[in-house]
């Protein structure tokens, strides 16, 4: 479904063939985007996976992630002329302690530094390496009626239920438990 179709489904669910009040109609896009955000915060769906490749120069301990929607790393591989090697994720304290040792070589561990939007790798690269990164990213906000993404295609029913719950609570209707059950059922059906 498109973003516009999901907005229309939420409105129809709430008001049937009638038009929603202006304030409710204006809030529906935000409820849909908030529902998507909540789903992605709580889960790592296959539709959120992204692959990226980059080269990093000798002695550069930071591997930048230009993706502002980065969520979590699945795997980081470092490649030399002959092989690919899995780089182990470690905690930040461990990596910073190791960096102080100034050891050089093929990186074998990393951590993510949110303030720099980069991975810190260790040992310090002794030459130029090629990196292959598989990670989860949050979806961009839906804005145009024609917008689609993996969630509008695969989780439209869940997005509709969760948005209707938000709308009902906004208008003071607390009878949403059955909608929560339906949203959970639709999510579980997708996960199977």
Secondary structure as UniProt FT lines:
FT   HELIX           3..15
FT   TURN            16..17
FT   HELIX           22..42
FT   HELIX           46..48
FT   STRAND          49..56
FT   TURN            58..59
FT   STRAND          62..64
FT   TURN            68..69
FT   STRAND          70..79
FT   STRAND          84..86
FT   STRAND          88..89
FT   HELIX           92..99
FT   TURN            100..102
FT   STRAND          104..105
FT   STRAND          109..113
FT   HELIX           114..116
FT   STRAND          118..122
FT   STRAND          124..125
FT   STRAND          129..137
FT   TURN            145..146
FT   HELIX           150..154
FT   HELIX           156..170
FT   TURN            171..172
FT   HELIX           177..191
//
